[in-house]
Amino acid sequence: MPSPTVTRICAMVTVGLCLIVAFTLMFVFTARSGGNSGTSSASVKYKTFTRLPRNVLPVSYNITLKPDLNRFVFDGSVSIAIKVNEVSRTIKLDSQELDIKNPTFTVTSTGEVLRPIKVQTLADEERLEFVFDEDLPLGNNQFHCDFHGKLDDSLRGFYRSKGKNQRGEDSYAAVSHFEPIDAHRAFPCWDEPALKATFNMTLIVQKDLLALSNTRPIAESPYEMDQSWKVVRFETTPKMSTYLVAAVVGHHDYVEDYTKSNVRVRVYTSLGKREQGRYALHTAVKSLDFLEEYFNVSYPLSKADLVAVADFAAGAMENWGLITCRETTVLYDPMNSSTNIKQNVATVVTHELGHMWFGNLVTMEWWTYLWLNEGFAKFMESLTTDHIYPDYDMWTQFVAETLNVGLNKFRAGMQLYLNRHKYSNTLSSDLWKALEEVSSVRVESVMNSWVKQVGFPVIQVTALYKGDNIVLNLRQNKFYSQVDNPKRNEPQPLWKVPIPIAWGGNSTGETKILLEAQETEVTLEGAVNASWIQVNHGAVSFFRTMYSREMLAGLLDAVKSKTLSAENRFILHADLFALVQSGYRNTTELLEFTKAYENETDFSTWNSVAILLSKMSLLLGDDVELVGKLHKFGAKLFRNIFKSVGWDTKPGEKHTTALLRTVVLSMLVTFNDAEILAEARTRFNAYVDGRRILSADIRSPVYHAVAKTVDSTSWAQLIKLHKEANLQEEAERILIALGDVPTPEYIQKVLNFADSSEVRAQDAISVIASVSTSAQGRDLAWKHYQANHKRYSKRYNSGFLISRLIKGVTENFKTFEKAKEVEQFFANRAIPGTELTIKQTIESIISNAKWLQRDQKVIEEFLRRHGAVNETSR
């Protein structure tokens, strides 16, 4: 569900702590997990994964890495203090793409050194098995080996990242990214989250390079083999999982500050960009102060670093003490960064620092529970950001009394959970038990109805008048992405659903219930004169609401008059949008309801309207006349709010107004509003000529407008701006805008440019996906992907970047034939880790096709009646 619903979920903590419920369904993690891996949508079978044996387990690692940034290789060694738990002659551990040398087993009690008689490579398992000719002594012993690896461009394991120095020359860094299971690409290890150990890192690097790891350096000395190198040893880490180990080596500058508890905080940047790290630094210091107080658990390290990395697959990674980030998620330039990026930097920093406790200090026992890690961090991201920057409006319109009681209990439960399980691993049930102990809520009972079955409910609501009262009938059923799913006729699962209800008009009131049965009735006493009734008032619970038409009409009037608060106006539109996409309701109802938002001022609500009209524009894109009418309808709607926000920032305006301006201008560009396109072109020309500053908040819509009317001159100007961009955010803005070019000739130029050395591998995906958002571009991008499938598969391997690419080039198709084509293409070309993405994408295409098949005629009729307006639109 959309983020405003998620961020408000905590208001119902007292009736089920259902904020965690929402988070369960937000995060899907496909990794090498225990149990059956199942089959892909293309019926490709993969071997069942088995965990490492527990006959030998790690206690502590001593790791040495020596990256060579001239030859792009690294050498290393690892000495692992191990405990032999069972009589055995083998040691099996994880290792991939490493050349192993000199493996030895040292008996601690005698000093005897044993050498394996065989080292077996288990390629399918990404493991090595060391076989000895005698039983290994029980107890504490030592395992050692040397190894050699490559610093490649894979964006995982220990890899190379290419940036630019202050002279514009290529400058490389060695960077680690180990989540979920790529630590064993950097050093042999037991690469499972439950197998925690302590780590002693040593980095051997050239003297002019900066070496960073999870902890502070404790010693630095010349390298005996080559005096132009140095040896940097780091403090022992806390007991932690392998995926949190980190190392970064390169040319960096930094800004520094300290928390109230004297934790040193630094933000590292490439040379010349240190001032762009100050906003993240301020946010990080304030976050650590807040989180230590909130959890009543001290941050366990003496330092917290954030490092801006040029080439990075994820947005950021919560390595303990050394958070690695894309430049766009940690750098902020007041002159050139947008308000959206400013907020994104804040939420990324607070999110990753929340993980220092929930995820690092206490870790999920297996990847099955990753949703718990991410869900909690998502919640703390909003809570912490709101604490530091209340003007960002991260939390809107809470019911103060309910919120305070609920959050106090939630906070006490978190403190109990973290103190009880620090430095260890947990299951979700451990959290439920802690929350139950500090509250009177049946947390585990409620939560099990959500986490042990797939999906979430739709609540159907009807109202019956009885004397002075209104009786609501509430019925829950599983929400299906398509209403014609045959499973709807089968017995339906039940959820324990917290439901807040409010009504207004000449009668007002509020109540809340916990729906446990499939159907129930609720009497609203004295509500007969209410003009509207809203279920899920406050947008605090996780379900879709389907009102009767009569109830929806009353709510429509409350939206027009803004009687309902912002989050309540938002959730009505978001729910109806979801119901229409799935076929529960008619698109005409949604479009009529959308008209009621003409005088809306809330950013989140306008964003929901923008998503709807963008989706419909994609859906109708092949019909030029029909999509033109949709654009006229949309332009009229957005023109009204444009009069309020305009092109330029006003003194003292709210943070959310700046966000809204970007959305409004972007949509008017999408709608081909002639006046907006002309003004955008004028501002662009003045900007490239050096006659005018172009505000960062409007650069994205301006660049899109220029791309829509591109010619050889403006193409050259955009490419030049991209090449000269000193801020990764600016480069990405231009790249995504290029997806709007209108002709096949330019579309192909964009696709070729995306594959060139001018574009980072991580950014090429956004470019190709952007091309796929137009009717012509969609087909050309898909053909381009098909022709380059093998190359992309190798380039992005089985990481989530390849899943993003596949989704980007296919999800906007809208015919049953295309769904079949996509399915057949991947039937014999599946890539491990993409199975779920392919299945979901095919479902999306089928959903689009059914939506169009179901509602195209009523959409045409609606737009005939409402589309021919606003003469400035063309």
N, C-alpha and C positions, 0 to 999 in steps of 0.2 A: 504494500500500500504506500501512497505518497508520504513523503517525510513529515509534513505537518501533523498527520495522524500519529505517526510514530513518536514524534517529540512530545505530543500531548498525552501519550498513553499513560504516563505516570499518575495522572489525576485519578485513576481508578485503582491505585495500588491497594487501597483498603478493601476492595471487593475482589481481589484475586491477583494482585501484583501483575496485572496483565501486560505491562510494558514488555516483559520478557516474551510473552506470547507473540506479540507483533514481530519481534526480532527473529523468532524461530523461522518464520516464513520468508524473511528478507534475504537470507544469505544461503546460497547453494554452493557447496564446495565439492568439486570433483577432483579427487586425488587418489593415490594408491591407498585404499581403505581396506579394513578387515572385512571378512565375509565375502559373499559372492559379488563379483564385479558386474554380473549380469550381461546383457547384450545391448548393443547399440541399436539405433533406429534402423541401421542398415544390416542388422543381424550379424554383425561381426563379433565373435566371441573372444574374450580375453581370459587368461588364466586367473584362477582365484589367487589372491594375494595372501600369503601367510607371514606372520610376524617372525622376527628373529627368535631363535631358541634362547632360553634363559639359563643355559648351562654355564655361560660365561657372561658377566655383565661389567660395564665400565664404572669406575669410581671417579677417576680424574684423568684429564687429557693434558699432556704437554705438547703443544703444537708449534712447529717452526715452519714458516712460509717465506720463501725468497722469490718474489715476483720480479721478472725481468721485463721492463716496459720497452725495451728495444727489440727483443726477440719474441715477445709475447708468449712467454712460457713461465712456469714457476716450478721450483724445486721445494721439497719439504720433507719433514719427518714428523712422526707422531709416536710418543711414548705414552701408553695408556696403562694407568694403574687399574687392574682388573680384579674381580673376585670370581674364582672358579667355584660354582655352587654344586656341580654334579661331576661324578667321574666321567671323563670324556677324553677323546683324543682329537677333537676338532674345535676350532674357533671359527665361527661364521659371523661376518660383519658386512656392512654396506660399503661399496666402493664402485665408482663408475668413471670411466675415461681417465684413469690414473695408471701409470706404469709403476708397479710395486717392486721394491728391491729390499734385500737384507731383512726379511721378517725374522724376528726372534721372540722366544718366550723365556723370560728370566724368572727362576724360582726365587722368590724374595728371601726365603729362610736360609738358602744355601748359596745363592749367587750363581747356581748352575744355569747355563744357557742352553736352551733346546731350540733346534731349528726344524721347521716343518719338512717332511719328506715330499710333500706335494702341495702346491697352491692351485686350487681349482677355481676357474672363473665361471660363475653362474650368470651368464649375460642376461638372460630373461629376467632374473631376479635383481639385477644390478648389485650383485654380491660376490664376495670372495670367501672361499672356505680353505682354511689352513689345516692340513692334516699332519698329525705327529705320529711317531711310531711307538709312543708309550702314553700311558694315562697322564694327564696333566694334574699336578698336585692341587688339592683343594685349598681354598683360602685366598689370601691376597698375594697377587703376583704381578708381573709386568709383561706387556706386549709392546713390541716396537717394530716399526718399518720405515723405510724411506720411500719417497714417491716423486713422480714427475708428472706435470700436467700442462695443458695449454690455456693461455688467456685468450679466449675466443670472443665472438660477438653474440653469444647465445643469451645473454642477460640473465644467466642463472649459474649457480655454483660460484666459482671464482673466475671472473671474466674481465674484459677490458672495456672501458668507456672512453669515447673520444670526444674531447671538447676543443676549445680554442684558447690559446694564451692571449696575452694583451697585444701581441704583435699580429694576431690573426692566424697564427700557425697552429697546426694540429698538436694537441697535448693530450696524452693518455693518462688514465688512472686505472689501477686494479681495484675492483669492487666485488664484494660478496653479496649474494642474495640466495639464501638457503631455504626459505619457506616455500613449499612444505617439506620437500625431501631431497634437497640438493646440497646439503652439507657434505655428503659423501662424494661429491664431485670435486671437493677441495681437499679433503683428507679422509682416510678410511675411518669409519665410526659406526656406532650403533645409532642409526638415524631414525629414531622413533621418539615422539614427544615424551613418553612415560619414562624413558631411560635417561634420566637426568644425571648430570655429573658436574664437577667443577672443571674450569678450563684455564690453563696458563698459556697465553699466546706470546710468541716471539716472532717479530717481523724483521727480516734482513732486507734493507732497501738502500738505494743509492742515496748518498749524503744530502743531496738537494731536495729530497722528497720528504713529505710528511707522512708518518705512519700512525694510523688510528685503529683502535680495537674497542672492545666493550668497556674496558677499564682504563685507568690512568697508566701511563708508562712509569716504571719504577727504576729503570736503568737504561742507559744508552752508552754504547761503546763502539770503537772501530771494529770492523769485520776483519778478522785475522787473515783471511784468504785474499782480501782486496781492500786496501785502505780507502778507496773511493766509495765504499759502502759502509753502512753502519748497522748495528744490531740493537733493536729496541725491544725490551722485555716489559710486559704488562702485569699489573696486579692479577691475582687469582680472582676469577669471577665467583659470584654466588652459584649455588647448585642450580643448573638450568638445562633446558633442552638444546639439542644440537642446532635446531633451526634458528635459534637466537644468537648464535655465534656470529661475529662480524669482523671484517677487516677492510680497511680502505687505505690505499697508498696513492699519493699523487701530489700535485702542486695546489695548495689550498691557503686561503686566508681565513680569518675568523673574527667574529665579534663575541664578546664575553660579558657575563653578568653572574650574580650569585642569588640564590634563593634565601629566604629567611633562615633556613636551617643550614646555610653555608654549602649547599650543593653548587658546584661550578657548572654553569650552563654555557655552551658555546654553539654557535651556528657557523659551520664551515662552508665556504663558497669557493668557486674558482677565483684566481687572482683578479683583482679589480672590481669584484662584486660584493665585497664585504658589507657595504652599507645596505644592500638589498636584503641582508639577513636580520636587520634590526627589529623589524615587526615580528618575525617568527621568534626572535630571542625574547622580546617583551612578553609575547604570548606564552612561551615555554616557561619562563620564570614564574609568571602569575599562575599558570596551570599547576606546576609542581607545588607551589604554596597552597593552592586550593585543595589539591588531591590529597596531600599529606594530612591536612586538617579533616577533610571529609572522611577518609578511611581510618583515621587515627592509626596509621601504619607508616612509619618513616620510609622514605625512598632509600633503598638499601645500598646504593652506590654513591661514590663521592663526586661523580660527574654525570652529566647528561649532555650528549652531543647530538646535533642534527647536521647531516651532511647533504648538501645539494649535489646530485649526481646527474651528469648530462644524459647518459643512456641508462634507463631504468625501466623495467617491465611494469612494475606496480606503481601506484601513486606514492606510496611510502611503505616502509617496513619497520616494525617495532623492535628491532634488535636491541637487547638490553644495554642501555648506556650509549649506544651508537645508532641512532635512527637514521636510516638512509631514505632519501626523498628525491623524486623528480624535482627539477628546478622550479617547475610551475606550482609545486605544492609547498615550497618553503621560501622562495624569493619573492619579495614585494618591492616594486619601485614606485614611489608615490606619483611620479610624473608619467609613468607608462603602463602601470598595472590597473586593471579594471577593478571595480568594487566587487564583482563576482570572485575574482582571484583573491582579493583581500580576505573575503569571508572564507574562501576555500582554504587558504593558508592557515587561518585560525582553526578551522574545524579539523584539518589534517593534523596539526600539531597537538591539539587537545585529544584527538582520537588516539594517536600513537602513544602519547604519554599516559592515557588511561590504561593502555595495555601493559605498562610497566608493573601494574598491580594485577590486573585481571588478564591473564595470559602468560605473563612472565614469572611473577612471584607465585601465582597459582595457575597451573596449566591444565588444559583438558587432557584426559587420559589417552584419547585417540582423536583422530581427525573427524570422527563422527560428530564430535561436540564443538566443532569450529564455530558453529552458529552462536554458541554461548559466548565464546571469546569476542566475536565481532559484534554481536547484539549488545553486549554490555558496553563495549567501547563506543558504539554508536550512541547509546544513551548518555554516557559520560561526556562525549563530544558536545552534545547539545547543552547539557547541564553546565559544563565548565565554560564553554564559549559564552553562554548567557551570563554567567557570573562575571566574566572579564569584560565583555562587551554587551551590556544590556540593550544598547541602541540597535543591535543587530536583530532584535525581535525573534530570537530563536524559540522562545516560548510565548505563545499568544493566549491571553484570556484564560488563565487558570481559575478554577474555583478554589480560592485561597485556603479555606478551612480543610477541605478534602485533601488538597495537595500537601499541606504541612503535616497532617497526621500520617498520610501514606508515605511520604518521603522520609520522615523520621524513622519509621519502622523499616523501610527499605534500607536506609543507611545503616541502621543497627545490625540488620541481617548481613549486609556486606562486610561490616567490620568483623563480625563473628566468623563468617566464611573465610575471609582472608587470613585472619590470625590462626584459625584452626588448621588451615591447609597450606600455609606458606612454604615455599620451596618443594611442594609436592604436586601430585596430579589428582584430578577429581573427575567425577561423573556429574551429570546435571542434577541427579538426586541429592548430591551433597549440598548444592545451593538451595534446593527446595527445603531441605531439612533445616538449614540455618535460618531461612526466612520464616519458617513455621515457628521456630523456637522464640523468635522475638515478636511474634504477632499472634493473633487468634485466628488467622486465616488458614483455611485448608489448602495451602499452596500446592502441595504435591498432587492432591486429588484434582484440583483445577488444571494444573499444568499438564498432567498426564493426558488429559482429554485433548490437548493441543499438540504435544510433542510426540505422541505415540500413534498418531494417525495423520494422514496426508490431507492438506487443504485447510479451508476455513469456511465458515457458513455465510449464507445469505439469509437475512431475516425478512420475511414477508410481513407487512404490517397493514391491517385494516382497522377502521374505527366504527363503532356502533354507538349511537346516542341512546342513553337510558335515563330518562328524567333529567336531573341536574348533572349527571355524570356522563363520562365517555368511557366506554370499555374498548380497550385495544386488544386485538388478537395478534399474537406474535408467534410465528412458526419458523423454525430453523430447518434448513436443508443444506447439503453441501453445495458450495458455489462451483459451477463447472465453467470452463472457458468457452464451452459451446453448449447452449441450452438444449440442443438435440442429442446430447450424449446419452446413449442407451442406459448408462448406469444410473441415471436419474430415476429409473423405474425400479431399481433395486432398493432394499432396505438401506436407509441413510444413517451415516454416523452421527453421533451427538457430541456437541461441545458444551462445556460449562461457560456460558457467555455473560460477562458483566454488561448490563445495559442501562445507561442513564437516559432518562426521558424528561423532556421539558415541554411546556406549552405556554402560549402567550396570546395576547389580544385583550378582550374584556375579562378573560379569566387567565390567571397565570399560576404556575406551579412547577415543581420538579419532584422527581422520584427516581429510584434506581432499583433494579432487580438483578438476580443471578438466574438466568435461564438455564435450567438443567434438563428439562424435558424437550421433546420435539415441539410441543405447542403449549401455550399458556395464555391466559387472559389477565389483563391488568386494568383495574378500575382507577380512573383519574377522577377523583371526587371533586365536584363543583366545577368541572372543566367545560360545561356545556357551551359556554360563550367564547371558548378559545377559537381564535381564527387560524391558528397553526399548532401542530404537534410535531416535535422532532424526536426521533429515536437516535441514540448515539449522540446526544447533545454534548457538545464540547469536543467531538471527534476523538474520543478517548479509548474506544474499544476496537477490536480487530474483526470486523465483519462488514459485509455490504448490506445496505438497507434498501428494500424495494417497497415503496409506498403504494397505496392505492392511488388512482388518478385524482380522486377528490382531495386526498391529503397532500399530494404533490402540488395541486393548484393553490392551496392555502400557503404552502411553503414558498411558492414562487412569489406571491405578494410580499412575504416577509423578506425575501431577497431584494426585491425592487426597492423596498422602503428602508433597507439595511436595518430592520428590526433585529435580525440575527447578527451575531458577532462574526468577525472575519473567518475564524476557523469553522464556524457552523455553515457559513455560505460556501466555503471551500468544499467541505465534505459532501454537501448535497450534489454539487457538480461532479466531483470525483466519483461518487457512487453511481450516479446516473450514467456517466461516461462508461464505466466498467460494465454496467448492465446492458447498455446498448451494444458495445463491442461483442458481448457474449450472446446476444440475441434475446435477452430477457425482456427488453423494452425496445421501442421503435426509435429510430434516429430522429424523426421529426419531433418527438417529445423532447429530446435533448437539445435540438437546435432552438426550439421555442423557449426552453428553459434558459438557454445561453443568452438569448436576447435580454433577459431580465438583468443581466450583469452589465448593461451598457453604462451605468453610472458607478460601477465598481471602482474601488481605489486600492484594494488589497493586492499585494504582489503575488502571494501564493495562489489566490483565486485566478488572477489573470494568467498566471503560468499554466494552470489547469486548462483554461480556455484555449491558450496558445497550443498546448499539446493536442487537444481535440482537433482544432482546425488544421494543424500541421498534418495530423494523421489522415484527416479527410482529404486534404489536398493530395497526399500521396495516393490515397485510395482512388480518387477520381482523375488522377493525372493524365491518363490516356485520352480523356474526353476534354478537348481544349475548351469547348463552349461551356460545358458544365463546370469545369474547374474555374473558369473565368467568373462565372456567377458566384461560386463559393468565395472567390477572392473579393468580389464586390461586397458580399455580405460581411465578410471578415473585416474589410477595410472600414466599413461604416462603424462597426462595433469598436474597433481599435482607434479610429480617428477621434472619438470622444475623449478617451483617456489621454491621447497624444496632446490634445489641447492643454491638458493639465501639466504633463511632464515636459513636453517640448524637447528641443535638441540639447539644450545646455543646462549645466548644473546651476541650481539656484542657491544663494547663500543660506546656510543653515538647514538645508533639506535633509530628510531622513536617509539613513543607510538603505532602507528598502525602496525608497523612491529612485535611487540610482540603479538598483537592480531592475526595477520596473521599467525604467526608460529603455534599457537594453532590450528587454523583451518586446516592448511596444514597437520600437523602431525595427527590430528584426522581423516582426510579423508584418508590418506594413511593407517592408522590402519583399517578403515572401508573397504578399498580395499584389505586388507590382504597382503599388501606389505611385502614380506618375510624379506627383509633387515631391514625395520622399526620395524617389530615385534621382530626380534632378538635383535636389539639394545635396544628397549624398555625393553625387559626382562633383558638384561644385566644391564641396568641402575637401574631397580627396585631392582634386587638382591643386587647391591652395596649399594643402599639406605637403604634397610631393614637391611643389615649387618653393617650399620654405616660407610661404606667406602667412601661414596660419597653423596654430597648434591644433591637433585633433585629439580630443579627449579620449582617454583609454576606454571609457564606458561606451562610446559610440563607434569605436573602430571596427568592431566585428560587423555590425549592420552596414557600415559604410563599405567595408571590403566586400561583403556579399553583394551589395548593390552594384559595385564596380564590376564584379565578376559576372553578374547577370547581363551586363551590356558590354562585355569585354571586346576589345579590338587589339590589334598588334601593339599599340602604344601602351594601353593600360595593362596588357599582359606583361610587357617588359617592366613596367613600373612595379607591379605586384611581385614579380620574381626578384627584382632588385631589392625591394623592401625586405623580402624574406631573407635574402642572402646577407643583407647588412644588419639584420635584427640582432641586437646584443642581448635581448631578453627572450628566453624560450617561449614565454607566453605569447609574445608578438609573432614569433615564427609560426606557432600553432594556429593563431587567429587567421593568418593569411592562408595557411595550408587548407584549413577547413573551408574558408570562403571560396577557394578555387573549385570546390565541388559544385558551385552554382553556375559554372560556365554553360552557355546554352546550346552549343552546336557539337555534333559528333567530332569535328576536327579538334576543337579545344578540349573536349572531354578526353580524347585520346592523349592529348598533350599533358593533361593533368595526371592521367594514369602513368604515363611514362616518367613524368617528373617525380611522382611518388616513389617509383622504383629506382630513382637515380641516387647517386652518392650525396646529393644535396639535401636529402631528407633522411632523418634518423629512422631506423627500423621501427622503433616504437611509435613514431608519428605517421608513418606511411599508412597504417591501418585507418586512422581517422580521416585521411584524405580519400582513400578508396571508399570508405563507408559514406562519406559526404557526397561523393559522386553518385552513390546509389540512391540518393533521395530525390532524384528526378526520373521521369519516365524514360527518357533516352539514356541517361546515365546508368540506370538500374541494369539494363540489358548489357551495356558495354562493360560495366564493372564486373558483372557475372562472367561474361566471356573472357575478360582479362584474367579473372581468378582461375577459371578452368584451364586456360592456356599456361598458367604459371603455378598450378597446384603443387607440383613436386618441389619447385623452388621455394614457395612459401612454406611448405611443410618442413623443409630442411631448415629454413631461416628461423622459423618460430618454434619448431619442434612441437612438443606436446604441451607447452605452456599455455596459459590462458590467453595470450596474445593471438594465437591462431584461432581460438574459439571466438574471440572478438571479431576477427577478420571474416570468418565464415558467417557469423551472424550479420555483420554489416552489409555483406554483398548479397544476402538472400532474403532477409526478413521482410523486405518491402514488396516482394512479389505478391500477386493477388489473384492467381488463377489456380485451379486444381491441377492443370497441366504442368505448371511450374513447380508445384509441390512434388509431383511425381518425378519431374526432371531432376530436382535437387536430391531427392531420395535415391534415385538410380545412380546419380553421379557419385555419391559417397558410398554406395553399396560395396564397391570394391576399392575404395580409396580412403577409408576411415583412418583417422589419426587418433591414437590413444589419448584420452582426455577430452575429446570433442564429442563423444557419443551423445551426451545429454544436450549439448548445444544444437547439434543437428536435429535431434528429435524435437526440441522446443521450437526451432526455426520452422520446421515443416508444419508443426501445429499452428504457428503464427501465420504462415502463408494460407493454410486452409481456413483459419479464422478470418483473414482478410477476404478470401474468396466468398465465404458464406455471408459475411457482412454485406458485401457488394451485391451478391445474388438476392439477399433478403430485402435490402432497403434502397437499392439504387433508384427505383421508380419514385418512392416517396421523397427521397432527397431531391430528385429532379423537380418534383411538384413544389416542394417547399422553396427551393431556390428560384423557381419561376415567379413565385409570389413575393420573395424577399430579396432577390439578388441584384436587381437592376437599380442600384442606388450609387451615390457618390461619384460625381463626374470626374473627380481627380484620379479615379482608378481606371486603368486601361487593361 
